[in-house]
Amino acid sequence: MKVLLLGGTGEARALAAALHPEIEVISSLAGRVPDPALPVGPVRIGGFGGVDGMRQWLIDERVDAVVDATHPFAATITAHAAQVCAALGLPHLVLARPAWTPGDAILVGSDTEAAETVAANGYARVFLTTGRSGTRAFKDVDAWFLIRAVTPPDPDTLPVDHQLLLSRGPYEYDGELALLREYRVDALVTKNSGGAMTEPKLRAAETAGVPVVMVDRPPLPAGVCAVATVEEAVDWVRAETAG
């Protein structure tokens, strides 16, 4: 059995490690992050060229099943995989890490709505953690931004008043709390990515009394099979193999 694993996340790397070498897994990374953490086993890097390109690649490679363990906000590739697998009749699973409980966070539907919320509330010093692709919406907001990302955003998307902090998680609670206090942050903007790697910033914000603006994650395509843990994904793949 050959499995295409759409990855780029810690869960995807853990799943590849759990299945290798028992099952042939090809991990696919989008290629947006230089020097990514690579999973064990074969890896392809780059896009497929849309729905048609993915469909042809799956046929050419004689893939038997697809597991989507991409970031919860990678909505385009998730939609494409669901559409192609349904058309080809391929077994398809989404490994979706559980979302964070918003708690007292201001829940919004998009980066644009998050920027509007920051402006409407008059937040002056904002810790922006929506990733390199999430900065454009804040370009014209009158505030100072501490922008944390793995790789530098396009300069044309950055607010005038900002400081870049390039780093890769996981992060610790004490460090996140110290960061909020050092930069006198009065609002945290984040996506509801879920997972333990970046969750400490939420606990730190609660301790520091910093309000949180949280972009809600996009819904999964209708009808897809989804699990929440690597262990469940391993069981699904093995069951497909046995079948």
Order of alpha helices (4+ residues) and beta strands (2+ residues): beta-alpha-beta-beta-alpha-beta-alpha-beta-beta-alpha-beta-beta-beta-alpha-beta-alpha-beta-beta-alpha
